[in-house]
């Protein structure tokens, strides 16, 4: 594992919405470079940047037209190389977003693959063997190419699936994952990784990492084997490179060779129960209301007036953590470009308690741009395949000035409209307010960087669930997110030497320790050195 990951806190950037330096209404590489000092001031020393490769942007860049060319709207190859260099000067690292499962239908590989004549790329993608032959359980598109066959797609019509094979072939057109064509696909993806690592990036977040081999088994045996091959070679050649998977099952992805795996926000899972329980009571794939009201059930654990508990999260998380804690990390997120903004269901005070928990757990935390100032989710029309996710991808709010400081372009030329609310959160105002969420985040990241026990990925012990008390080496941490009752518990770990080194008290009454008892007032968090 890359040595720099031990102390890495990531900041996710959706590049088209972060900061525009050339006045065209779209964020760019130079905008990210200009804001590196701000990101570093948050305590984030690593960045995950959403896709920046050449693309027709039918799916916001997750439809790659050329893996080795940057999208012109973000700048030039020189601009991104300068971004890498400037980040490294600040002892920061950057992950690019690798999309290995499919390309754009405009990719040169696919242009060749759909030809009727056999060629080098005919089997780079998954094709059936006849124009009326369906996908045998896989989504497919037919009738759009000279080739006598239908092509398998992963997501949208414009995203033909690259061919890594089928675990147990049953159709005439299926190929084994060890077929030379499927091995060639792996080698092509290794080549992409080498290209960008040589340019100066530090690794990759990998999109849909668990879905390469089709008709895989429950353990993802085929996909695990493919990644063991790819990552085995890349880690050997680039030992300081880092890879985080969009997988959601760390016991599988870490075995596959990834350094980290996202604990993804899946409706009804443990993470979802902490901060987005309301999704279970709404149709999250339909248009969401502009804001939640009291009529919507929301039993998120960190919702102060809810009945939600941490049980589902602890049961699910610890089951995975115990399997991988000495081998890799589970990455907890505030949100990402695919989730409703965390502020949609939680107030700023509730977010302070939630972030205190997320930033003091093992692994590498990820903060989605704007979550540090509680940017709002806004229901809006789809942009570049965003659909219900579009409202979480709006421009970063830097100031209260024109376009919230994002761009000098006319408002109607912006990638997406900025928040029109008079009291819309912005960085400038948050930095000036000592009690802001932003300054709480800065304090929490500073605490994490300063405490060796918080950087140890394998020392988590759950002491109790109500109140939620967990141990990280010689630190005891306790959370009471509720506003209904003070919680207390006698703990054998509390000796006469124990002392509070950090706390959050939303309602003013500080947590305390006395005679081996920890007392947590409503909406409080505490770190105790034992």
N, C-alpha and C positions, 0 to 999 in steps of 0.2 A: 504494500500500500504506500502511496506517495506520502512522504514525511510531512508535507505541508497540510495534509488533511487533518492532522491531529487538532489543529487550532483554527480550522476553517469555519467561518459563518458566511453563508451564501446570500446573495441578493439577486433575485431574478429580474431580468430586464426584457421587456417586450419592446424591441428596438424602435419600431415605428411610432411608439407612443411615449418615448422617454424624454428626448430633448432634441429640438430641431435647430441646427445652426445655420442652414442656408436659406431659410425662409420659404420652403416649398410646402410646409404643413405636415411633413413626415419626419420623424426622428431619424437620426443618422449616427454613424460611427463616431464622428467628431463630437457629437453631443454627449455620447457616453464618456469619451475621453475628458471632455470639459467638466463632467460631474464625478470623476473618480475620487476627488478629494471629499466630496459630500458623502459618497458611499463609504469611504474609509472612516469618515467621522462618525458614521452610524455604528462602527465596530464590525462592519462587514469587510472581510479581506479576500473575498472570492465572489465571482459573478457567474451566473448562468444566463446566457443570452439566447433567446429564442431564435429560430432559423434566420440566417442572414444570407443564404445562398441564392443564386439566380433562380427565379421562380415566376410563373404567371400569376401567383398569389390567388389561386382559387380556394386555397385553404391556408391563407395567411403565411405562406412560406413552407408549410408542411407538404407541399407538392414541389419537390426539387427538380429543376430543369437542368442544372449543372452543379454538381457537388464541388467543383474546383473553381467556381466563379462567384464573386459576391454580387448581390442584387444592387443594381446601379442606384436605386433610390437611397441606399444607405451610404454610398460613397465608393471609394476605390480599394483595390487590394493594398495600396500604400496606406490608406486610412486605417484599415483594420490591423495591419502590421504595426502601425504607430500606436494603436490602442493597446495591443499586446505589450509593446515595449514600455509604454507609460504605466500600465498596470504593474509590470514587473519592477519598475523603478520604485513603486510604492509597496513592494512586497505583497502584491495582490496577484490572484490567478483567475483565469477565465476559461470556463467551459463553453464550447459551442454546442448546438443542438443537432445531433446526428439522427437522420431519418433513414434507417436501414431497410425498412419493410417494403417501401414502395417509392416510386418516383412520380413526377408529373408525367402525364401522357405526352408532353412535349419534349421529354428527355431524348437525347440522341440515341440512347440504347433502345428505347421503345420505338422510335421511328424505324430502326432497323428490324426490330423484333416482329413488328406487325406486317412486314413484307411477306409476300407469298413464297419468295425464293429462300431457301435455307441459307443462313449466314451465321457469323460468330455470335450474334445476339438473339438468335431465334429462341433459345431456351433460357435467356436471362430473366424472363418473366414466366408466369404460369399461364399456359394456354390449354384449352381443351382441344380435342382432335377432330372437331367438326363444327360447322356453323350452327347446327341445331343441338349440339351437345352442351348441356348445362354444366354447372360447377360442382355437382355432386356434394351439395351442402355448403359450398362456398359462393359468395356473391360474385356475379360475373356480368360482363357487358359483351353483347354480340352485335354483329352487323356494322361495325365501324372501321373495318380494315380489310385490305385485300386478302389477308390470310384466312384460310378456311378453319376457323376456330373462334372461340370466345375467350376473352382474357379475364382472369380473376382480379378483383379489386379488394383493397383492404378497407376503404372508408368511402370516399366519394368516387363518382364515376371517373374522375380525372386522375385517380391514383392506382395505376396497375401494380399488382403485387410482384415484387421481386421473387425469384425462384430459389428457395433454400431447401426445397424438397418436401416430401410427405413422410411422416414417421413410418407408416406401414402402407405402402402403395396398394390401391385396390382397383384403380382405373387404368386403362391403357395409356392415358396421357400423364398419369402421375409419375414423378421421378423420385428415386430414393435421395435422401439427403446426402448420400455419398456419390451420387452421379457426378461425372466431371463438370456438367453444366452448373450444378448447385455448388460445387466446390469453387468454381470460377466466380460465382456471385460473392462468396465469402472473401475471396482474394481481392475482388474489386472493392469491397468495403474496407478491408485492411489498407488498401492503397489510399482510400479517401482519408482514413485516420492518419496515416503517415504524412500525407500532404499537408494537413493543417497543423499537426504537431511540429513539423519542420518549419512552418510559418510562425510558430510562437504560441499557439493556443496550448492549454494545459490539460485538455481532456474533453470529455463529452458527456452531456446528458443524452440518453438514448431513448428515442420515442418508440412506444409500443414494443419494448424490448422482448416481451414474453411471447410474441406472436409470429416469429419467423417461420418455423416449421409448421406446416399445416396438418390438421387432424392429429395434433400432438396429444399425448396422454395427460392425465391430471397432474403429474409431476413435471410436465414440460421437458421430458427426457431429451427429445430431439433438439429443442431450442437451447437447452442447457449445453448440450454437446457442441452445437454450433458456436455458441459464445465462448466456450472453453478453448476452442480452436482460435477464434479471432482474438480474444483478449489475452490468451496465453502468449501469442506472438507479439502483440503490441506492448504488453507490460514488460516482456523480456527486452524489447528494443528501447522502450521509453519508460523506465521504472518509476519516474516521477509523474507519469500521466495518471489521471483519475477518471473514473467512469461511474456515473449514477444512472440507475435504471428506472424507467417508468414500467414497473412490474407489479409491485404491491404485495409480493410474497417474498420476503427477504431470505427465507430458508432456501428458496429456489435460485434467486438471482445472485446471492453471494456464492453459492455453489457454482454458478455459471462463470464466475470470475469478476463480477462487479465489486467495486469498493463500497458502494452505498446503494440502498434501494429506498425509493420513496414510499412512505406510508400514505397511500393515495386516498383521496376523499371519495370513497365509494358510498353511495346512499345506503345507510343502515349499518356500516361497519363501525369499528371502535373509534377511529379518528372522527368520523362524521358525528358520532354521538357527543363529542366534546364541544363542537362549535357550529354544526350545521344540521342539527336534528330536525329542524323545520322542513328540510327537503323531503322527509318521509311523509309529510302531511300536505305537500304541494306537488304538482306535476312539474318537476324541475326541468323537464325538456320542453315545456310550453313556455309562453311569455310570462315571466314572473311579475307580480305587482311591483310598483315603484319602490315600495317599502313594506315591511311586515307590520301588521297591526295586532291588537289583542285577540282578534278572532282566529289567528293562525297559531296552532299549537307549536311550541318550541321548547323542548325539554333538553336543550343542550346543557351539558354539565356546567359550562362557564356562564350560562345565563343566570343572573343573580336570583330571580324569582321563580326558577324552574324546579321541577322535581327530579331532574336528571342526575344520574350518578356517574361515577367513573368506572363502574364495574365492567362494562362491555369493553371499554378501551383497555383496561389493565389485563383482563383475561386474554384478549387477542394479541396485544402488544407483547406481553411477557412470554406468551407461547412461542413467538418468533424470536424475541430478543435472546432467550436462553439458548437457542440453536445457533445464533450467529455472532454473539457478542465478542468472541475472541478472533473472529475472522473478518468482520466487516461492520457496517453501520446501517441503522435505520434512520432515514432522513425525515424529520418532522417539518411540516410546512405551515406558514400562516395562510397560504392559498397559492394559486397559480393562475395561469391564463385560461384554464379550463374550469375553474371553480367560481361560484359566486363570491364576491369579496367578503372577507371575514366580518367586516363591519355591518353587513346586511342584517345579521342576526344578533350582534353584540354591540353594546355601547362602548364608548372609549374607556370608561372605568372597568367594564367587564373585560375589555381587551388587555388592559394592563395586567390583570391577574392571569389571563390565558397566556399572554406572551411570557410572563414570568415562568410559567410551567414549561412552555415549549422551548425556551432558551436555556433551561437548566437540566434538560433531559440528555441522555447519551446521544451520540451520533452527531451529524452535521445539520444544524437547522438552516432552513431556507426562508427568507423574507421576500414576499412578492412586492415589487415596486409599488409605492403608495400605501401599502398596508401599515407602514410605520407612522403615517399621519391619518389613518382611518379614512382613506378615500372611499367614496360611496360607490356601490353598485347602482347602475342606472339602466332600467329596461329601455332598449332601443332596437331599431331595425338592424338586421344582420349586416355585417361588413366582412368581406373576404372569407366567407364560410364560417363566421363566428357564431351565428344564430344566437341562442340564449346565452352564449359566453361573451358576446360582444360588449355588454355593459361592464365587464371587468377589465376591458382593454383600452379604456379611455386615456387621454393624455395625462401625464404626470403634472401635478399641480405645484408649481414652484413658488409663485407669488400671487398676490391678489390683483395684479395688473392685467393687461390685455392677454387674452388666451391663457390666463393663469401662469404666464411666464414660459409656456411651452414653446411658442413659435411666434415669429413676427409676421407670419402669413395672415391674409384676411381670414376671418373666422370661418367663412364658407369653404375655405381651401384646406382646412385641417383634416387629418386622417380620420379622426372622430371628434365630435364636439366636446368641449370642456364642460365641466359642471357649471350650470348657470346660477346655482344658489348663491345668495349674498354671503352666506357664512361658510362657503365651501372651504374645506381644509386646505392648507398650503404649507409648504416647508418654511417659508419666511416667518409666518406667524407662529408656527409650532416651535421653531428654534427660539423665539423670544419669550415663550411661555414656559417657565420652569416646571410647571405641573402637566405639561403636554404629554401625550402618548409618545411622541418622538423622543423627548428627553428621558422618558422611562425606558424606552428601547435602548438608548445609548448607555444608560446606567447598567442595564441588564447585560448587554454585550460586553461591557467593560468588566463586570463581575465575572462573566464566563471566562474571558481571556486571562483573568488574574488568578483563578483558582485551579490548580492542577487537578483537583478531584473532579471538577466539572469537565475536564478534557479527557479523562479516562473513559473509554467507551465500554468497559466491561465491569463496572463497579456498582451498577444499580441494584438496589434492594427495596422492595415495597414493604414498608413497616405497617401501615394501616390504610384503610380506604375512607373512613370517615372519622376524623378528618383525613384527607389524603396526605400521608407522610411518606417520604421516600428518602433513602440514604444514598449518598454519593461519596464513598470513602469516609472521611472524617466530617463530612457535612450532612446535616439533617435539614430537609426542606419540607415545608408544610403549606398546604393550600386550603383555604376556605372561600370558595367563590360565591357563597350564598349570602343573601341579605336578611335571612330569617332567624338565624340563631348563631350564637357563639359556640364554637366547638373546642373541646379540650380533650387531652388524653395523657395518661401517665406513661412515660417512656423510660425504659431501663437505660437507654443510651444517653439520657441527660444526666451528666455528672456535674459536680461543682465547678468544673472548668468550662462548662458550656457557656457560650455567649452569642448573642444575636449580632450578625455581621451585615445583614441587609434585610429590609422589610418594606412591604407596601401595605398601607392602611387607608383604604378608600374612604371609610367613614370616620377617620381621625383617631380611633383607638388602636394603639399599637399592639401587635402580638407580644406575648411574653412567656418567660419560662421561670418556674419557681418550684422547688421541692420535687423535681423530676416530672413536673407537669407542664405541658405546652398548652397555651391558651391562644386560640385564634378567634378574634372578633369577626364580625361579619365582613365579608369581602376583604380578606387579608392574605398576605403571603409572607413567609419568613424563611431566612437561611440562617442556620445555627451551626457554629463551629464547635465540635465536641472534643 
